[in-house]
Structure formats: C-alpha cells, structure tokens
Amino acid sequence: MFNALALRPDGSGVQRYAAELLHALVPVLDATLVATVLPDAAAALPPEVEPRARSGGRGVARVVAGTRTLPEADLVHGLNVHLPIRRTAPAVATVHDLAVYDVPWTFRKRFVAAERAAMGLAMRRADALIADSSFTADRIRERFGRQATVVPLAAPVGLTPPTGDDIDAVRNAYALPPRFVLFVGTVEPRKDVTPLAAACRDVGVPLVMAGRRQGAVPADAIHLGYVPGADLAALYGASTVVGYPSVYEGFGLPPLEAMACGSPVLAYRIPPLVESLGDAAALVAPGDDTGLRAALRALVFDPDERAARIAAARACADRFTWAATAAATANVYRRLGVSC
C-alpha cells in the first residue's frame, strides 16, 4: 500500500518521484500494488496499480490526510514521508529533505508545524527510511538518530535530447528568444533567482522562467508559468544554459532533467547538487555573484566550455535510472522480510 497523496497529474519534484517510482516498481515486484491518491491523480498511476481515491486537498490538509489509517496491507510505503498513525504492517517512509527544519522560513507556519508532526511520526514509526541523497540521510541521522538507505532519483523516463523540429515548435509556441538562460521550478524563497537575473543582465542574455509562482519574479524575466511535461525536453533543448540557483535541496531533480536533455547547467555548490551533479555542472558558491557571472559568461560564449559541459551532462544523467531506483527500493522492502 502506497501513500501517494503527493502525486499530481503533471507535477514536479516529489510528485514526479511518486509517478516514476510506481511505474518502475511494477516489473520489479511480484505483488498487488495499491496506492492512495487524490481523486484527480488516479489517471497518473500505471494501470497495474489499483487506485484508492481519498480527499486530501493541499498543504496542511494533505499532511493530515496522510496520517489517516490505510486499508490492510503487507507493507505501507509513505512516498512523501507521511505514514498512518495506526498500521499493522511494516512501514517504509521516503524522506526527500528536512526543509521544514533547515529552512522553515520558506513555508507558512501552519504547514511547518503540521509537516514536522508528520515527520516526527514517521521517524518514530517507520521500520525503514529512504533518503534521496547522502546529504538528506546525514541530516536524518543528525536530527533524529535514524539511519536511512540512500536511493537517488533519476530524470523521468523518456526525457532525452529533443529533435530540432521539437525545439523549433516550442520556440514558436512560447515566443522564446534565440538565446536565453532557463530556470525550471517553483518560484519560492529558497530558489535564489535574483542574483541569477542580475547575472543574466550583466552578460546580456534573457532569463526565462518556467514553473508555478510562490514568490516575486524579477521584473525583466520572461515568466512562462506552468509548462506541460510534454514541452519540457524541447524547452531544455532550446535553452542556452539552465540555471538552478537553489540554496537548499534534498536532491535537486531539474538540473538532472536538463542534463538528460543535453543542456549545460549552472547551479549553486550545495551538498546534494555536488553529490548528484559532480563536475558535470558549473557550480558556484551561493552569494558569489562574481563567480556566477563568470561561469554564466563562459557557458554562453565559450564553445569549448559548452561542449565539455554538454558531454559531461549526458554522462552524468545516464548514471541515474528509475530501474535502479526501483530495484534499490524493493531491496528495502525485502530486508523487512516482505515477500515481493
């Protein structure tokens, strides 16, 4: 039984993890798979996974819904940390980050309180924990004294370098400039887009932003809003550079998505991105605006630097697959004595 209340039809981040993992687990597990989802997300499940629709809403309401008792099962897996208060089967919780502890100022106070309560429950009740990165596993051990199995994520299946025709189509659809820096993600406080926008101005290349807005957007940026997943590969491919100025992540999926599409990436040097991207991306320290401008200039105007980063990007992305993520997740189940 999977708690997949975080799953959204065209979501990102945690939502994408839920969808990709469930699809990848189908050929790996010899078991009946059932997932609790919000009513409008049932269609995002693979046909082999039985949906159990449950109302839950968003934010605090979804956190509370995740603690409600689930139907009887041989194993319960909370795909976004949340576990039911009452359960009889072994339980696994995936912890994507400890943001509500490490950067609580990026959330509303009610959500922080609810999420901390749900995470505390999971830390007490889970028989096994999964973390997206060694960074998150270390934070779990430091704060809660629990060990977590590190199971990295991967770019979505099918996200590959686009064709020239696909790139031309997306350029026309969104009226994109010939050369631009792309940011993909929700505009929120921990995504430090202001220095990236300033670097784009200094270098003379537009900043294009794709994703939902929860914070201020630089006045001179081109904000596309939410972009359907079907357009994402071509959007990455059309970009000159993908910028990801995040000051806190549990894993950091958009840079890996960009790399899978053959795009050079510029990001902040924070532990989880160093862990997943290594030398394949151009990494600068948060707050190093001079370094940010220099790295951006090199990626835009130096053909040798661009070529080297693009080659390294594809090699980096190829190291991560959802098949490997599913196999490692199934091993966690089996270590609990669950036959699957």
SULJOZI-V552138 format. One record per helix or strand of 3 or more residues. SS is the DSSP state (helix for helix, strand for strand). FROM is the first residue (numbers start at 1). TO is the last residue. If there is no record, write none. Layout:
BEGIN
ss	from	to
SS	FROM	TO
SS	FROM	TO
END
This chain:
BEGIN
ss	from	to
helix	14	26
strand	33	37
helix	39	44
strand	49	53
helix	60	66
strand	75	78
strand	90	95
helix	99	102
helix	104	106
helix	109	125
strand	128	131
helix	134	144
helix	164	174
strand	180	184
helix	193	203
strand	206	210
strand	222	225
helix	229	238
strand	241	244
helix	253	260
strand	265	268
helix	271	280
strand	282	284
helix	289	301
helix	303	318
helix	322	335
END
